[in-house]
Amino acid sequence: MLELAKYTKELSKLFFSSENILLVCHINPDGDAIGSQLALYHYLKEKNRNVEMISPNYLQEFLKWMDGADLINIFIRNRERCKKLIESADLIVMLDFNQSNRLGEAENHVIASGARKVIIDHHLGLENYVDLAISDPSKCSTAELVHQLINIMNGVPFLHKGYAEAIYVGIITDTGNFEHGTYTGNTFRIVADLVETGIEKEKIINRIYNNFSSDRMQLLGFALNKRMVIIPEYKTAYISLSRNDLNTYNHVKGDTEGFVNLPLSIKRIVFSALFIEKDGFIKLSFRSKGNFPVNEFASKYFSGGGHLNASGGEYADTLENTIAYFLHALKENAWRFDDNKL
C-alpha cells in the first residue's frame, strides 16, 4: 500500500503549474476508467484549471449518462481535435492503465508529446514511461485511488455531485458491485461517505446494471444455453461468442458486459473465461474465485494482465484455435486446480 501523502505534494504542484491539462483513459473504457477520469475532471474544474479529456474510442452506452461524459473527446471520432489537444497539453494524466499500448491510436501522439506525464492506476506491471507514476494494486479501483489523492490534496472532503457519482461508478463497476476485487473496509467507508453526499444509489445501479436491451437479454440466454462449456476436472467454465452469434442478436458495445462473471455462480467453478470474436483477433476476459491468478494466466498465454481475480487478454487467431490453445493452457495449469491450492 502506498503512502499517498508523499505523492500528493508533487501531483498538486503539477496541477497548479500547468496551463493545459489533458486526462486520458484507456481504449474500450470501463466504468472505472470513465469514473476516475470524470472525478478528476470535476475536481480540476472546481479549482479553475484548464482541463480536457480524451478517450481512445467510444464509451459504452451505460456510461454516457454520467455528468461530463459528453465532454470526453473520442479520438477515433475526431482525430484532428484530439491531436491538437495532445500537442497543446503541458500535463497529460493517464488513468486506469499503465501500458502505453492501451492508448490505441493515441499512443504515438501521447508518447511523442513533450508534456509532463502522470499515471494514476491500480494494476500490476507498471510500464514506466512517465514523470510521475502513482500505482497502488491494493486499491479496488483507480477511482478509489483518485478519491483518496483528491481528498488529501483538497484538505477536506471534496463535495460535488458529479464527482461523487463518478467515484461510486468506478468502485462498483471494478468490483462487480462487490462480487470480486481487492476492496477493503476502507472501500466501504468511502462508499458510505459518497452515499451521505446524496447520490441516488438505486438510480445509478439501475443505469449501470439494469439498462440493457431485450436483444442483450436474449444474447445472454443464448450464451448460457448454447455457448457455455463446463470442464469439471479443471473447475472451469467458458463462454465463446462468434461474430455471427453477436450479429444475430444485434450486439452493440457493452452488451456482453458481465457475462464472464456468471459461470462463477456454478458450484465448484473457480475459473471463468469469455471469448469474443473480433476483427482479426479474439478478445478474452477472465474471472476467478480464491487464489487462482487469472492475471498471471492472461499474461503468460494471452498477452494480457490485470488483477488476481479479474483480467483479460487477446489472441490473434480464429475462435476455434484460440479455444484449443486455452484448453492446452488449462492442462499446463492443472496443478493449480488442486483443492489445496485454491
Stockholm file with secondary structure:
# STOCKHOLM 1.0

chainA/1-342         MLELAKYTKELSKLFFSSENILLVCHINPDGDAIGSQLALYHYLKEKNRNVEMISPNYLQEFLKWMDGADLINIFIRNRERCKKLIESADLIVMLDFNQSNRLGEAENHVIASGARKVIIDHHLGLENYVDLAISDPSKCSTAELVHQLINIMNGVPFLHKGYAEAIYVGIITDTGNFEHGTYTGNTFRIVADLVETGIEKEKIINRIYNNFSSDRMQLLGFALNKRMVIIPEYKTAYISLSRNDLNTYNHVKGDTEGFVNLPLSIKRIVFSALFIEKDGFIKLSFRSKGNFPVNEFASKYFSGGGHLNASGGEYADTLENTIAYFLHALKENAWRFDDNKL
#=GR chainA/1-342 SS CCCTHHHHHHHHHHHHHCSSEEEECCSSCCHHHHHHHHHHHHHHHHTTCCEEEEESSCCCGGGTTSTTGGGCEETTTCHHHHHHHHHHCSEEEEESCCSGGGGGGGHHHHHHCCSEEEEEECCSSCCCCSSEEEECTTSSCHHHHHHHHHHHHHSSCCCCHHHHHHHHHHHHHHTTTTTSSCCCHHHHHHHHHHHHTTCCHHHHHHHHHSCCCHHHHHHHHHHHHHSEEEEGGGTEEEEEECHHHHHHTTCCTTTTTTGGGGGGGSTTCCEEEEEEECSSSEEEEEEESTTCCHHHHHHHHHSCEECSSEEEEEESSCHHHHHHHHHHHHHHTGGGGSGGGC
#=GC SS_cons         CCCTHHHHHHHHHHHHHCSSEEEECCSSCCHHHHHHHHHHHHHHHHTTCCEEEEESSCCCGGGTTSTTGGGCEETTTCHHHHHHHHHHCSEEEEESCCSGGGGGGGHHHHHHCCSEEEEEECCSSCCCCSSEEEECTTSSCHHHHHHHHHHHHHSSCCCCHHHHHHHHHHHHHHTTTTTSSCCCHHHHHHHHHHHHTTCCHHHHHHHHHSCCCHHHHHHHHHHHHHSEEEEGGGTEEEEEECHHHHHHTTCCTTTTTTGGGGGGGSTTCCEEEEEEECSSSEEEEEEESTTCCHHHHHHHHHSCEECSSEEEEEESSCHHHHHHHHHHHHHHTGGGGSGGGC
//
